[in-house]
Amino acid sequence: LFKPVFSAEHLRWMSMPGPSSVSIPHVKCMQDRIEFMSGFCFCVFQDGHGFGIGELIWGKLRGFSWWPGRIVSWWMAGRSRAAEGTRWVMWFGDAKFSVCVEKLLPLSKFDKSFHQPTYNKQPMYRKAIYEVLQTAGMRAGKPFPVCVSTDDPDISNSVEVHTRQMIQWANTGFLPSGAKGLEPPPGNVSNKHSFSRHFYPKRLTNEDSRSNQNQQKSNNMQVLYYTVTCYSKHHHGVVLCADICISCGSLNIALEHPLFIGAMCQSCKNSFLECAYQYDDDGYQSYCTICCGGREVLMCGNNNCCRCFCVECVDLLVGSGSAQVAIREDPWNCYMCCSRNDSGLLKRRDDWTSRLQLFFANNHDQDFEPTKLYSPMSAEKRQPIRVLSLFDGIATGLLVLKDLGIQVERYVASEVCEDSITVGIVRHHGHIMYVGDVRNITRKHLQEWGPFDLVIGGSPCNDLSIVNPARKGLFEGTGRLFFEFYRLLHEARPKEGDERPFFWLFENVVAMGISDKRDISRFLECNPVMIDAKEVSAAHRARYFWGNLPGMNRPLTAMMNDRLELQDCLEYGRTAKFGKVRTITTRSNSIKQGKDQHYPVYMNNKEDILWCTEMERVFGFPVHYTDVSNMSRLARQRLLGRSWSVPVIRHLFAPLKEYFACY
């Protein structure tokens, strides 16, 4: 429960917006908080408003319960000085920073501020409570056992017991020392470092390693800058970056950078593959578009863009001081959006859209035998299709097959979510045969239900997506469910000598680790194609698809009835603030857009969320498709957030009309 899940290379700290926050335009801090702490001692002084540096407090931001934090100085936050009457707060749990003006309470008001329902539901809140009470216990001379990173359930239960003991101690007034014992200690660097190393043993090690990497990158980039500029001076202004990795400055190049003039090494290519479609809760890329790293990043002010550029890359490639100029510019259009295609040494490729598509299409470092091709069936020989759908969700596959006019003889679905099953039963009038958990399906079952012509599925991505810092990978947690798909696909294949057409499709997120993607490809014996639903819908949704469907890598083309703009998906009297929305997930805040976290719709001169019917249109589902069983709006969003984009699946399934009977 309290594993140090935020590794140094995947941390990203930024201010949390709220009515009592003052945000820094465009800038997000990505430093590890231990780096902020190191080399400084706490200087306890009052700011004239009741709280001193280092004090433990409760703070209230819009949309959050009272949250524990610590007053820090501006240099510890790595930001500019806070305005008079405000103070920087570092929040426990995620180590983000905010400038707060009011709505602060001392931690000693624990019994009034602690919110038990939030503690029961939110892991981050539990982590924050654990951290702040650990700190409070050490200050009060009442240390509690420190949790260790482990998956052992016995130890996890022990951690929960210790946490309950700490909460009980806090609720009774932090006795015996009370509020006095929570005051910041006098400047003592050794004590502070001791706590940091003990509480997050992995993080400090990773930080040391990351610091060396950042220093090496800085050195390489300076070599890059001076090499290219000197070459330019001696060759009449001609700039040559083709032999240098513009992401890190390495000379061991592997290919051209897909977005900018310049090259890319193998290591940076792997990072780009993992991070290019990784987005944070604010909808922006988690890392710099150029180097897939960065300590501070500039966020594009174009609402329809989600790219970030780190200060280091901007200053080195565009010119010294360019980052500060960009920060002062409001709104700032990034180097992918601005009208100019060259800024200093950073030159945008004219054909970057096609190059980016080819980059993901040709990024495979494994060669496989071509998949077996089946000749189209003559019309009189075509039979209705028989489908095995694993991790079926809300029956997107059956919906698309019906929309295409393909006759479905049997649709066997494995699904464990009761809400998803209810949607499937109601919307498809009982034509789906639900068979429960995929792990309980045996060879005998397939022989009874089959044979099958099409096997489809997309196993849960929670433990594969690098957006999840606590992911367990392909071989642990829900990641292992991929092997259930592989097992049943192998069992469902036609036996040797059976030449009937047999197709299959497996889907998962693009933002997965390179090793996980390589392992999936190795088992399925083919490389994936990357398809982004933004080409045929009003939302971004990049996904990998493995399979043997005919023409999977053909260009994605929108149809006449596809709703490509958000406005096309809205009810009457509502106005879209954005052309397209970012990827809609199971989380409610994925509806918010842009760096300022705006709701995407205007109605009656007020911002509003997307209604369920509008989300259904964004995904391509019929209106009210998920409106069954009195489900709440959030429950319906969870179903949609786990589903496939209908236009994308229609694009993939369309060639099946040449093989199976149609209406």
C-alpha positions in Angstrom: 0.0 0.0 0.0 2.8 2.4 0.8 5.4 1.3 -1.6 7.8 4.1 -2.9 6.0 3.9 -6.2 7.2 7.2 -7.7 10.6 6.4 -9.1 12.8 9.4 -9.7 12.7 9.2 -13.5 8.9 9.1 -13.5 8.2 11.9 -11.0 6.5 15.0 -12.0 5.6 17.6 -9.5 3.4 20.6 -10.3 1.1 23.1 -8.6 -2.5 22.0 -8.0 -5.0 24.6 -9.1 -7.7 25.8 -6.8 -9.4 29.0 -5.6 -6.6 29.6 -3.1 -3.8 28.9 -5.5 -1.6 31.1 -7.6 -0.3 29.2 -10.6 2.9 29.8 -12.5 2.0 30.1 -16.2 3.1 27.2 -18.4 5.6 25.8 -16.0 5.5 22.3 -14.3 8.2 21.2 -11.9 9.5 17.7 -12.4 12.2 17.4 -9.8 12.2 14.8 -7.1 11.4 16.4 -3.8 14.5 14.9 -2.2 16.6 16.9 -4.6 14.7 20.0 -3.4 15.5 19.1 0.2 19.1 18.2 -0.2 21.7 20.7 0.8 19.3 22.9 2.8 18.4 23.0 6.4 15.0 24.2 7.8 15.0 27.8 8.8 12.0 28.4 11.1 10.8 31.9 10.6 7.3 33.5 10.6 5.9 35.1 7.5 3.5 37.3 9.5 0.5 35.2 8.7 0.7 32.5 11.3 2.8 29.7 9.7 6.5 29.3 9.5 8.7 27.4 7.1 8.6 23.7 7.8 5.3 23.7 9.7 2.9 20.8 9.1 -0.5 22.0 8.0 -3.9 21.1 6.5 -4.8 22.8 3.3 -8.0 23.0 1.3 -8.0 23.2 -2.5 -11.1 23.0 -4.8 -12.2 19.5 -5.5 -10.1 17.9 -2.7 -10.7 17.1 1.0 -8.5 18.9 3.6 -5.0 17.6 2.6 -1.9 17.4 4.8 1.1 19.5 3.7 4.2 21.3 4.8 5.1 25.0 4.4 8.2 25.3 2.3 10.3 28.1 1.1 10.3 29.3 -2.6 13.8 27.8 -3.2 12.7 24.4 -1.9 9.8 24.5 -4.3 12.2 25.4 -7.1 9.9 28.3 -8.1 9.8 32.1 -7.8 9.1 33.8 -4.5 5.5 33.6 -3.4 3.5 36.9 -3.4 3.1 38.8 -0.1 0.5 37.1 2.1 0.9 33.7 0.4 3.1 30.7 1.1 4.4 27.7 -0.8 2.9 24.3 0.4 4.3 20.9 -0.5 1.5 18.3 -0.3 2.2 15.0 1.2 1.4 11.9 -0.9 2.3 13.3 -4.3 4.9 16.0 -3.3 3.3 18.6 -5.5 3.5 22.3 -4.7 0.9 25.1 -4.5 0.9 28.7 -3.5 -1.8 29.0 -0.8 -3.3 32.3 0.5 -5.8 31.0 3.0 -7.7 27.9 4.0 -4.8 26.5 6.1 -5.1 24.8 9.5 -2.4 23.5 11.7 -1.9 19.7 11.7 -3.0 19.7 15.3 -6.6 20.1 14.1 -6.4 16.5 12.9 -9.7 15.5 14.4 -11.5 18.2 12.5 -9.7 17.9 9.2 -9.2 14.2 8.7 -11.8 12.7 6.3 -12.4 9.0 6.8 -14.4 8.4 3.6 -11.6 9.8 1.5 -9.1 7.7 3.4 -11.1 4.6 2.7 -11.3 5.3 -1.1 -8.2 7.1 -2.2 -4.8 5.4 -2.0 -3.0 8.7 -2.4 -4.8 10.2 0.6 -3.8 7.2 2.7 -0.2 7.6 1.5 -0.4 11.3 2.5 -1.8 10.6 5.9 0.9 8.0 6.5 3.7 10.3 5.4 2.6 13.3 7.5 2.0 11.2 10.6 5.4 9.6 10.2 6.9 13.1 10.1 4.8 14.2 13.0 5.8 11.1 15.0 9.5 11.7 14.5 9.2 15.4 15.5 7.2 14.5 18.6 9.7 11.8 19.6 7.1 9.1 19.0 8.4 7.3 15.9 6.3 4.6 14.3 7.6 1.7 12.3 8.5 2.7 8.7 6.8 0.7 6.0 9.0 -1.2 3.5 8.2 -1.8 -0.2 6.7 -5.2 -0.4 3.8 -7.1 -1.9 3.6 -9.4 1.2 0.0 -9.3 2.4 1.0 -9.9 6.0 3.4 -6.9 6.0 0.7 -4.8 4.2 -1.8 -5.7 7.0 0.9 -4.7 9.5 1.3 -1.3 7.8 -2.4 -0.8 8.0 -2.4 -1.5 11.7 0.5 0.9 12.3 -1.4 3.6 10.3 -4.5 3.1 12.4 -2.4 3.5 15.5 -0.9 6.8 14.2 -4.4 8.1 13.3 -5.7 7.2 16.8 -2.7 9.1 18.3 -3.4 12.1 16.1 -7.1 12.1 16.9 -6.3 12.2 20.6 -4.2 15.4 20.2 -0.7 14.1 19.5 -0.1 13.4 23.2 1.9 13.7 25.3 3.6 16.7 23.6 0.5 18.0 21.8 0.8 20.7 19.1 4.1 21.8 20.6 5.8 18.6 19.5 4.8 19.1 15.9 6.9 22.3 15.5 9.8 22.1 12.9 13.1 21.0 14.5 16.0 23.5 14.5 18.3 23.4 11.4 19.6 19.8 11.4 20.6 18.5 8.0 21.6 15.1 9.2 18.2 14.3 10.8 16.4 15.4 7.7 18.5 13.3 5.4 18.3 10.4 7.7 14.5 10.5 7.4 14.5 10.9 3.7 16.9 7.9 3.1 15.0 5.7 5.6 11.5 6.6 4.3 12.3 6.3 0.6 15.4 4.1 0.3 15.0 3.5 -3.5 14.2 7.1 -4.3 17.5 8.6 -3.1 19.5 5.9 -5.0 17.6 6.6 -8.2 18.0 10.3 -7.7 21.7 10.0 -7.5 21.7 7.9 -10.7 19.3 10.3 -12.4 21.5 13.3 -11.3 24.4 11.7 -13.1 22.3 11.1 -16.2 21.0 14.6 -16.2 24.6 16.0 -15.9 25.7 13.7 -18.7 22.8 14.9 -20.8 23.6 18.5 -20.1 27.2 18.0 -21.1 26.2 16.2 -24.3 23.7 18.9 -25.2 26.2 21.6 -24.7 28.6 19.6 -27.0 25.7 19.4 -29.5 25.0 23.1 -29.3 28.6 24.2 -29.8 29.3 21.6 -32.5 26.3 22.6 -34.6 26.7 26.3 -34.1 30.5 26.2 -35.0 29.7 24.1 -38.0 27.1 26.6 -39.1 29.6 29.5 -38.8 32.1 27.7 -41.0 29.6 26.5 -43.6 27.8 29.7 -44.5 24.9 29.2 -42.0 24.1 25.7 -43.0 23.2 23.7 -39.8 23.9 20.0 -39.8 22.2 18.0 -37.0 21.7 14.7 -39.0 24.6 13.0 -37.2 23.7 14.0 -33.7 20.9 12.9 -31.4 19.0 16.1 -30.6 17.4 14.4 -27.6 20.7 13.7 -25.7 23.6 14.9 -27.8 24.9 11.3 -28.5 26.8 10.6 -31.7 25.6 6.9 -31.7 22.5 7.6 -33.8 20.0 5.1 -34.9 17.4 7.0 -36.9 16.0 10.4 -37.7 13.9 12.3 -35.1 10.3 12.1 -36.4 9.3 15.7 -35.4 12.4 17.8 -35.8 15.4 18.0 -38.1 18.1 15.8 -36.4 18.8 12.3 -35.4 17.9 10.0 -32.4 19.9 7.3 -30.7 18.5 3.9 -29.8 18.1 4.8 -26.1 16.1 8.0 -26.9 14.1 6.1 -29.4 13.0 3.7 -26.7 12.1 6.5 -24.4 10.1 8.3 -27.1 8.1 5.1 -27.9 7.2 4.8 -24.2 6.5 8.5 -23.4 5.1 10.1 -26.6 1.6 9.1 -25.7 1.9 9.3 -21.9 -0.3 12.0 -20.5 -0.7 13.3 -16.9 -3.9 14.2 -15.2 -3.9 17.7 -16.7 -4.0 16.2 -20.2 -0.4 17.2 -21.1 2.5 15.0 -22.0 4.4 13.7 -18.9 7.8 14.6 -20.4 9.5 16.8 -22.9 8.6 16.3 -26.6 12.2 16.4 -27.6 14.1 14.5 -24.9 11.4 12.6 -23.0 12.7 14.0 -19.8 13.3 17.4 -18.3 13.1 19.0 -14.8 10.8 21.9 -15.7 8.6 21.8 -18.8 6.8 24.5 -20.7 3.2 23.6 -21.5 1.7 24.8 -24.9 -1.0 27.4 -24.5 -2.9 26.0 -27.5 -5.9 24.2 -26.0 -5.9 21.6 -28.8 -2.2 20.8 -28.2 -0.9 18.7 -25.3 2.9 19.0 -25.8 5.6 20.0 -23.4 9.1 21.2 -23.9 11.7 21.2 -21.1 13.5 24.4 -20.2 16.9 22.7 -20.8 16.1 21.7 -24.4 14.5 25.1 -25.2 17.5 27.1 -23.9 20.1 24.8 -25.7 18.3 24.4 -29.0 16.3 27.5 -29.4 18.7 29.9 -27.7 19.8 31.0 -24.2 16.9 32.7 -22.4 14.3 31.4 -24.7 12.5 29.5 -21.9 12.1 32.6 -19.9 10.7 34.4 -22.9 8.2 31.6 -23.4 7.2 31.7 -19.7 6.3 35.4 -20.0 4.4 34.9 -23.3 0.7 34.2 -22.6 -0.5 32.2 -24.4 2.6 30.5 -25.6 2.3 28.3 -28.7 4.9 25.5 -28.7 7.3 24.7 -31.5 4.8 22.2 -33.0 2.0 24.8 -33.1 3.7 28.1 -34.0 3.6 29.4 -37.6 7.4 29.3 -37.9 8.9 25.9 -38.5 12.4 26.9 -37.3 13.5 28.3 -34.0 17.2 28.5 -33.5 18.6 25.0 -34.0 15.1 23.5 -33.5 13.5 23.0 -37.0 10.2 21.3 -37.3 9.8 18.9 -40.1 7.2 19.7 -42.7 6.1 16.1 -43.0 6.2 15.4 -39.2 2.7 13.9 -39.1 3.5 11.2 -41.6 6.9 10.6 -40.1 5.4 10.2 -36.6 2.9 7.6 -38.0 5.8 5.8 -39.7 7.9 6.0 -36.6 5.4 3.9 -34.7 4.7 1.7 -37.6 8.3 0.8 -38.2 9.6 0.8 -34.6 9.8 -3.0 -34.3 13.1 -4.5 -33.4 11.8 -8.0 -34.0 11.2 -9.7 -37.3 8.4 -12.3 -37.6 7.2 -14.5 -40.4 4.3 -12.8 -42.3 0.9 -13.7 -40.9 -1.1 -16.2 -42.9 -3.3 -14.5 -45.5 -6.7 -15.8 -46.4 -8.3 -15.3 -49.8 -11.7 -13.6 -49.7 -14.6 -16.0 -49.8 -17.0 -16.1 -52.7 -20.4 -14.7 -51.8 -22.2 -18.1 -51.9 -19.7 -19.7 -49.5 -19.8 -17.0 -46.8 -21.2 -18.1 -43.5 -22.2 -16.1 -40.4 -19.3 -15.4 -38.0 -18.6 -17.0 -34.7 -16.8 -14.8 -32.2 -15.0 -15.4 -28.9 -14.6 -12.0 -27.1 -12.3 -12.0 -24.1 -12.4 -9.1 -21.7 -15.5 -8.1 -23.6 -16.4 -4.9 -21.8 -19.7 -3.4 -23.2 -19.8 -5.6 -26.3 -18.1 -3.1 -28.7 -17.1 -5.9 -31.0 -20.7 -7.2 -31.5 -22.0 -3.6 -31.9 -19.5 -3.0 -34.8 -20.2 -6.3 -36.5 -23.9 -5.5 -36.5 -23.2 -2.0 -37.8 -21.2 -3.5 -40.6 -24.1 -5.8 -41.5 -22.1 -9.0 -40.7 -24.3 -11.9 -39.6 -23.3 -13.2 -36.1 -24.1 -16.8 -35.5 -22.6 -16.9 -32.0 -21.0 -14.3 -29.7 -19.3 -15.8 -26.7 -18.1 -13.2 -24.2 -15.9 -13.5 -21.1 -16.5 -10.6 -18.8 -16.6 -10.2 -15.0 -17.9 -6.6 -14.6 -21.6 -6.8 -13.7 -22.4 -3.4 -15.1 -20.7 -4.3 -18.5 -22.7 -7.5 -18.6 -25.9 -5.7 -17.9 -25.3 -3.3 -20.8 -24.5 -6.2 -23.1 -27.6 -8.1 -22.1 -30.0 -5.2 -22.5 -28.6 -3.6 -25.7 -28.1 -6.9 -27.5 -31.3 -8.6 -26.3 -29.7 -11.6 -24.8 -27.8 -12.6 -27.9 -24.5 -12.7 -26.0 -23.4 -15.9 -24.3 -21.6 -14.8 -21.1 -19.1 -17.3 -19.8 -17.6 -15.6 -16.7 -13.9 -15.3 -15.8 -11.4 -15.9 -18.6 -9.3 -17.9 -16.3 -12.0 -20.5 -15.9 -12.4 -21.3 -19.6 -10.9 -24.6 -20.6 -10.1 -26.4 -23.9 -13.3 -28.5 -23.3 -15.4 -25.3 -23.1 -14.0 -24.1 -26.4 -14.7 -27.4 -28.1 -18.3 -27.1 -26.9 -18.8 -23.5 -27.9 -16.7 -23.4 -31.1 -15.4 -23.5 -33.6 -14.6 -19.7 -33.7 -13.8 -17.5 -36.7 -12.7 -14.5 -34.7 -11.0 -14.1 -31.3 -10.8 -10.6 -29.9 -9.8 -9.0 -26.6 -7.8 -6.4 -24.7 -6.5 -7.4 -21.3 -6.5 -4.8 -18.5 -3.8 -2.2 -18.9 -3.4 -1.1 -15.3 -0.2 -3.0 -14.7 1.2 -2.3 -18.2 0.7 1.4 -18.6 3.8 3.4 -17.6 1.3 6.1 -16.5 0.8 3.9 -13.4 4.0 4.3 -11.3 3.0 1.2 -9.3 2.6 -1.0 -12.3 3.7 -4.6 -11.9 4.4 -5.3 -15.6 3.4 -8.2 -17.9 4.2 -11.0 -15.5 2.5 -9.8 -12.3 -0.9 -8.5 -11.3 -3.5 -8.0 -14.0 -0.6 -8.0 -16.6 -0.7 -11.8 -16.5 -4.1 -11.9 -18.0 -2.5 -11.4 -21.4 -1.4 -15.0 -21.2 -5.0 -16.1 -20.7 -5.7 -14.4 -24.1 -2.7 -16.1 -25.6 -3.7 -19.5 -24.1 -7.3 -19.3 -25.5 -6.1 -17.9 -28.8 -3.9 -20.9 -29.2 -6.7 -23.3 -28.3 -9.2 -21.7 -30.7 -6.9 -21.8 -33.7 -8.0 -24.2 -36.5 -6.2 -27.5 -36.4 -3.6 -28.3 -39.0 -5.3 -29.0 -42.4 -8.3 -26.8 -41.6 -8.0 -23.9 -44.1 -11.1 -21.9 -43.0 -10.4 -18.2 -42.4 -9.5 -17.5 -38.8 -8.9 -14.0 -37.5 -7.8 -12.5 -34.2 -7.2 -9.1 -32.6 -5.5 -8.0 -29.3 -5.5 -4.4 -28.0 -3.6 -2.5 -25.3 -2.1 0.9 -24.5 0.7 2.5 -26.4 2.2 3.9 -23.2 3.7 0.6 -22.1 7.3 -0.4 -21.4 9.4 -1.4 -24.4 10.2 -4.8 -22.8 6.5 -5.5 -22.2 5.6 -4.6 -25.8 8.5 -6.8 -27.1 7.3 -9.8 -25.0 3.7 -9.5 -26.2 4.9 -9.3 -29.8 7.1 -12.3 -29.2 4.2 -14.5 -27.9 1.8 -13.3 -30.6 4.5 -13.6 -33.2 3.7 -10.3 -34.9 4.3 -6.6 -34.4 1.5 -4.2 -33.5 0.0 -1.3 -35.4 -0.6 2.0 -33.6 -4.0 3.6 -34.2 -5.1 6.9 -32.6 -8.9 7.4 -32.5 -8.4 11.2 -32.9 -8.4 10.6 -36.7 -12.0 9.3 -36.7 -13.5 10.7 -33.5 -13.5 13.8 -31.2 -11.1 12.3 -28.7 -7.4 11.3 -28.5 -7.0 7.5 -27.8 -3.8 5.9 -29.1 -3.7 2.1 -28.8 -1.6 -0.8 -30.1 -3.4 -3.5 -32.0 -1.9 -6.9 -32.7 -3.7 -9.3 -35.1 -4.1 -10.8 -38.5 -7.0 -8.8 -39.8 -6.6 -7.9 -43.4 -5.2 -4.4 -44.0 -4.7 -3.5 -40.3 -2.0 -1.0 -41.3 -3.9 0.8 -44.0 -4.6 4.5 -43.5 -7.3 5.4 -41.1 -10.0 7.3 -42.9 -13.0 9.1 -41.4 -16.5 8.3 -42.7 -19.2 10.8 -43.4 -21.1 10.0 -40.2 -18.0 10.2 -37.9 -18.1 13.0 -35.4 -14.6 14.5 -35.6 -15.2 17.6 -33.5 -16.5 17.8 -29.9 -19.2 20.2 -31.0 -20.7 17.5 -33.2 -21.1 15.4 -30.0 -22.9 17.9 -27.8 -26.6 18.3 -27.0 -28.5 21.4 -28.2 -27.6 24.7 -26.5 -24.1 23.6 -25.5 -20.9 24.9 -26.9 -17.6 23.1 -27.1 -14.5 24.9 -25.8 -12.1 22.5 -27.5 -12.0 20.8 -30.9 -11.1 17.4 -29.4 -10.8 16.1 -25.9 -7.9 14.2 -24.4 -8.2 10.5 -23.7 -11.2 9.7 -21.6 -10.4 7.2 -18.9 -12.2 5.7 -15.9 -11.2 8.7 -13.8 -13.6 11.6 -13.5 -10.9 14.3 -13.8 -9.9 13.0 -17.3 -12.8 15.1 -18.6 -11.0 18.3 -17.6 -8.9 19.9 -20.4 -5.8 22.0 -20.6 -3.2 23.2 -18.2 -5.9 25.1 -16.3 -8.1 22.0 -16.0 -11.2 23.5 -17.7 -14.4 21.7 -18.3 -14.8 21.2 -22.0 -18.3 22.6 -22.5 -20.1 26.0 -22.0 -23.8 26.1 -21.2 -25.7 29.1 -19.8 -22.4 31.0 -19.6 -20.9 28.4 -17.3 -18.4 25.6 -17.7 -19.8 22.1 -17.7 -18.7 18.5 -17.8 -19.5 16.2 -20.7 -22.9 14.5 -20.3 -23.1 10.7 -20.6 -24.8 10.9 -23.9 -22.1 13.2 -25.2 -19.4 10.8 -24.1 -21.2 8.0 -25.9 -21.1 10.0 -29.1 -17.4 10.7 -28.6 -16.7 7.0 -28.4 -19.1 6.3 -31.4 -21.8 4.5 -29.4 -25.5 5.0 -29.9 -27.0 7.6 -27.5 -28.0 6.1 -24.1 -26.1 2.9 -24.9 -24.9 2.7 -21.3 -28.1 4.1 -19.8 -29.2 0.9 -18.0 -29.8 -0.3 -14.5 -29.9 3.3 -13.1 -26.2 3.5 -13.3 -24.6 6.8 -12.1 -22.7 9.1 -14.5 -19.4 8.0 -13.0 -20.3 4.4 -13.4 -21.1 4.9 -17.1 -17.9 6.8 -17.6 -16.0 3.9 -16.1 -17.6 1.6 -18.7 -16.8 3.9 -21.6 -13.2 4.6 -20.3 -12.5 0.9 -20.5 -14.1 0.4 -23.9 -12.8 0.6 -27.5 -13.5 3.4 -29.9 -16.3 2.3 -32.2 -14.9 4.0 -35.4 -11.5 2.4 -34.9 -12.9 -1.1 -34.5 -15.2 -0.5 -37.5 -12.0 0.4 -39.5 -10.4 -2.9 -38.4 -13.4 -5.1 -38.9 -14.5 -3.7 -42.2 -12.5 -6.2 -44.3 -14.3 -9.1 -42.6 -17.3 -8.4 -44.9 -15.3 -10.2 -47.7 -15.2 -13.4 -45.6 -18.5 -13.7 -43.8 -22.2 -13.5 -44.6 -23.9 -10.2 -44.4 -27.5 -9.0 -44.1 
